[in-house]
């Protein structure tokens, strides 16, 4: 994928990618993992993409879907047209949330905020990511900036009890999934959830899923590492509001 891809080009490529995630059962597994921590409640979804993940989420939750890409939102609406009562769609710029955007989110009063496989087209990435980085670094930088926005919104909303972020990663051969999960928990606690004394969330658990990316056309995928030294992973990280952790500990 070219770094200067348009929203429409990105939507077409991500539709293929999302279909592969669905065929591999990744969206179902990610939803089941989230439901093990939050079996009910409303979900605010940053980046609904084609809506295939949303379809699983909507089985047990009301979902407010946010995306900046109108072409992806149109695909998502078609994929979810049979369950309109469980899902709302809203186009917005995550980096410039308006008063109307924030009012909609606040009135929805989500219990859970998620950001799964955050990405964007080359045009938006060029605008929002740091200029001095290469293509792979810009993809990571963009994701991290959106994660910061997610944490800001989640911290400002008292209704939010859980934040669930899903990232693409890899496992070096010789290490196990538990080590990968522990590493991501420590990383996210230090750099995302618990970055200062005012932080309101702390990571609770992580789940690593093996991911066959051999058919992917996305630019973040390297097809076959040297000597097959890595295994592609999808890792889900769940964080809870700190007050919830305190309450749970007091009940033990």
C-alpha positions as CSV (number, residue, x, y, z in Angstrom):
1,X,0.0,0.0,0.0
2,X,1.3,3.4,-0.9
3,X,1.9,5.8,1.9
4,X,-0.2,8.5,0.1
5,X,-3.2,6.3,-0.3
6,X,-6.6,8.1,-0.2
7,X,-9.4,7.3,2.2
8,X,-11.2,5.4,-0.6
9,X,-8.1,3.3,-1.6
10,X,-7.4,2.5,2.1
11,X,-11.1,1.5,2.6
12,X,-10.9,-1.0,-0.2
13,X,-7.6,-2.5,1.1
14,X,-8.8,-2.6,4.6
15,X,-12.0,-4.3,3.6
16,X,-9.9,-7.2,2.2
17,X,-7.8,-7.3,5.4
18,X,-10.9,-7.2,7.6
19,X,-12.4,-10.0,5.7
20,X,-9.3,-12.1,6.4
21,X,-9.5,-11.2,10.1
22,X,-13.1,-12.4,10.1
23,X,-12.3,-15.6,8.2
24,X,-9.5,-16.4,10.7
25,X,-11.9,-16.0,13.6
26,X,-9.9,-13.2,15.2
27,X,-12.8,-10.8,15.7
28,X,-14.8,-13.5,17.4
29,X,-11.8,-14.4,19.7
30,X,-11.2,-10.7,20.5
31,X,-14.8,-10.2,21.4
32,X,-14.9,-13.3,23.6
33,X,-11.8,-12.0,25.4
34,X,-13.3,-8.6,26.0
35,X,-16.6,-10.1,27.1
36,X,-14.8,-12.2,29.7
37,X,-13.9,-8.8,31.4
38,X,-17.1,-6.9,30.4
39,X,-20.0,-9.2,29.5
40,X,-22.4,-6.3,29.1
41,X,-22.5,-2.5,28.9
42,X,-22.1,0.1,26.1
43,X,-19.0,0.2,23.9
44,X,-17.5,3.2,22.3
45,X,-15.4,2.0,19.3
46,X,-12.6,4.2,17.9
47,X,-12.2,3.1,14.3
48,X,-15.0,0.7,13.4
49,X,-13.5,0.0,10.0
50,X,-15.8,-2.3,7.9
51,X,-18.0,-3.1,10.9
52,X,-17.1,-6.8,11.0
53,X,-15.7,-6.6,14.5
54,X,-18.6,-4.4,15.5
55,X,-21.1,-7.1,14.4
56,X,-19.6,-9.5,17.0
57,X,-19.6,-6.8,19.7
58,X,-23.2,-5.9,19.0
59,X,-24.3,-9.4,20.0
60,X,-24.1,-8.4,23.7
61,X,-23.5,-4.6,23.6
62,X,-24.8,-1.3,22.3
63,X,-22.0,0.2,20.2
64,X,-21.2,3.8,19.1
65,X,-18.9,3.5,16.1
66,X,-16.5,6.4,15.4
67,X,-14.4,6.6,12.2
68,X,-12.9,9.4,10.2
69,X,-13.2,7.5,6.9
70,X,-16.6,8.0,5.3
71,X,-15.9,5.2,2.8
72,X,-15.3,2.7,5.6
73,X,-18.4,3.9,7.4
74,X,-20.5,3.2,4.4
75,X,-19.2,-0.3,4.2
76,X,-19.8,-0.8,7.9
77,X,-23.4,0.4,7.6
78,X,-24.1,-2.1,4.9
79,X,-22.5,-4.9,7.0
80,X,-24.6,-4.0,10.0
81,X,-27.9,-3.0,8.3
82,X,-29.7,-5.9,9.9
83,X,-28.9,-4.8,13.5
84,X,-29.6,-1.0,13.4
85,X,-31.0,-0.8,16.9
86,X,-27.7,-1.9,18.5
87,X,-25.3,0.3,16.6
88,X,-24.8,4.1,16.0
89,X,-22.4,5.5,13.4
90,X,-20.6,8.8,13.6
91,X,-17.9,10.3,11.4
92,X,-15.4,12.5,13.2
93,X,-11.7,13.5,13.3
94,X,-10.2,11.9,16.4
95,X,-7.6,14.6,16.5
96,X,-10.1,17.5,16.5
97,X,-13.2,16.2,18.4
98,X,-15.8,19.0,18.3
99,X,-18.2,19.9,21.0
100,X,-20.9,18.0,19.1
101,X,-18.7,14.9,19.0
102,X,-17.9,15.0,22.7
103,X,-21.6,15.7,23.6
104,X,-22.6,12.6,21.6
105,X,-20.0,10.5,23.3
106,X,-20.9,11.8,26.8
107,X,-24.6,11.2,26.2
108,X,-23.9,7.7,25.1
109,X,-22.1,7.1,28.4
110,X,-20.0,4.1,27.3
111,X,-18.9,1.5,29.9
112,X,-16.1,0.3,27.6
113,X,-13.8,2.1,25.1
114,X,-12.0,0.1,22.4
115,X,-9.4,0.8,19.8
116,X,-8.7,-2.4,17.7
117,X,-6.0,-2.4,15.0
118,X,-5.8,1.3,14.7
119,X,-4.7,2.6,11.3
120,X,-5.5,5.1,8.6
121,X,-4.9,6.0,5.0
122,X,-1.6,7.5,3.8
123,X,-3.0,11.0,3.4
124,X,-4.2,11.2,7.0
125,X,-1.1,9.5,8.3
126,X,1.1,12.1,6.6
127,X,-0.9,14.8,8.2
128,X,-1.0,13.4,11.7
129,X,2.2,11.4,12.2
130,X,5.5,13.0,12.9
131,X,7.2,14.1,9.7
132,X,10.7,12.8,10.2
133,X,9.7,9.1,10.5
134,X,9.7,6.4,7.9
135,X,6.6,4.6,6.7
136,X,6.6,1.9,9.4
137,X,7.5,4.3,12.2
138,X,4.7,6.7,11.1
139,X,2.1,3.9,11.3
140,X,3.2,3.2,14.9
141,X,3.3,6.9,15.7
142,X,-0.2,7.4,14.4
143,X,-1.5,4.5,16.4
144,X,0.2,5.8,19.6
145,X,-1.3,9.2,19.1
146,X,-4.8,7.8,18.7
147,X,-4.3,5.7,21.8
148,X,-3.4,8.8,23.8
149,X,-6.7,10.4,22.5
150,X,-8.6,7.2,23.6
151,X,-7.1,7.4,27.1
152,X,-7.9,11.1,27.4
153,X,-11.6,10.5,26.4
154,X,-11.8,7.5,28.7
155,X,-10.3,9.3,31.7
156,X,-12.7,12.2,31.2
157,X,-15.8,10.0,31.2
158,X,-16.7,8.6,34.6
159,X,-18.9,5.9,32.9
160,X,-15.9,4.2,31.4
161,X,-14.7,1.2,33.4
162,X,-12.6,-0.7,30.8
163,X,-10.3,0.3,27.9
164,X,-9.4,-2.4,25.4
165,X,-6.6,-1.8,22.9
166,X,-5.6,-4.4,20.2
167,X,-2.3,-4.2,18.4
168,X,-0.4,-6.1,15.8
169,X,2.8,-7.6,17.1
170,X,5.2,-10.5,16.6
171,X,6.8,-13.2,18.7
172,X,10.4,-14.1,18.4
173,X,10.9,-17.9,18.0
174,X,12.0,-19.3,21.3
175,X,9.7,-17.2,23.4
176,X,6.1,-18.1,24.4
177,X,2.8,-16.3,24.3
178,X,2.8,-15.6,28.0
179,X,6.1,-13.7,27.7
180,X,4.7,-11.7,24.8
181,X,1.6,-10.9,26.9
182,X,3.6,-9.9,30.0
183,X,5.9,-7.7,27.9
184,X,2.9,-5.8,26.4
185,X,1.3,-5.4,29.8
186,X,4.4,-3.8,31.2
187,X,4.9,-1.6,28.1
188,X,1.3,-0.3,28.1
189,X,1.3,0.3,31.8
190,X,4.4,2.4,31.5
191,X,3.7,4.3,28.3
192,X,-0.1,4.4,27.9
193,X,-2.2,3.6,31.0
194,X,0.0,4.7,33.9
195,X,2.1,7.5,32.4
196,X,1.6,10.0,35.3
197,X,0.0,10.3,38.8
198,X,-3.3,11.5,37.3
199,X,-3.7,8.3,35.2
200,X,-7.0,6.6,35.9
201,X,-6.4,3.2,34.3
202,X,-4.1,0.3,34.8
203,X,-3.6,-2.7,32.5
204,X,-5.1,-5.9,33.9
205,X,-4.5,-8.6,31.4
206,X,-3.4,-9.4,27.8
207,X,-4.2,-12.1,25.3
208,X,-1.9,-13.0,22.4
209,X,-3.5,-14.6,19.3
210,X,-1.5,-16.2,16.5
211,X,-2.2,-14.4,13.2
212,X,-1.6,-15.8,9.7
213,X,-0.8,-12.7,7.8
214,X,0.5,-14.5,4.7
215,X,-2.3,-13.1,2.5
216,X,-2.2,-9.6,3.8
217,X,-1.6,-6.6,1.4
218,X,-1.1,-4.0,4.1
219,X,2.2,-2.2,4.3
220,X,2.8,-3.1,7.9
221,X,3.2,-6.8,7.0
222,X,6.6,-8.3,6.2
223,X,6.0,-11.6,4.4
224,X,8.3,-14.1,6.0
225,X,11.0,-12.8,8.4
226,X,14.6,-14.1,7.9
227,X,14.8,-17.8,8.7
228,X,11.2,-17.5,9.9
229,X,12.4,-16.1,13.2
230,X,9.1,-14.4,14.2
231,X,5.4,-15.4,14.5
232,X,2.8,-12.7,13.7
233,X,0.5,-11.9,16.7
234,X,-2.6,-9.9,17.5
235,X,-2.5,-8.8,21.1
236,X,-5.5,-7.6,23.1
237,X,-4.7,-5.5,26.2
238,X,-7.4,-4.8,28.8
239,X,-7.1,-2.0,31.3
240,X,-9.5,-1.2,34.2
241,X,-10.2,2.1,35.9
242,X,-8.1,2.1,39.0
243,X,-11.0,2.6,41.3
244,X,-12.4,-0.7,40.0
245,X,-9.2,-2.5,40.9
246,X,-9.3,-1.0,44.4
247,X,-12.8,-2.1,44.9
248,X,-12.0,-5.6,43.7
249,X,-9.1,-5.9,46.0
250,X,-11.2,-4.8,49.0
251,X,-13.8,-7.5,48.3
252,X,-11.1,-10.3,48.4
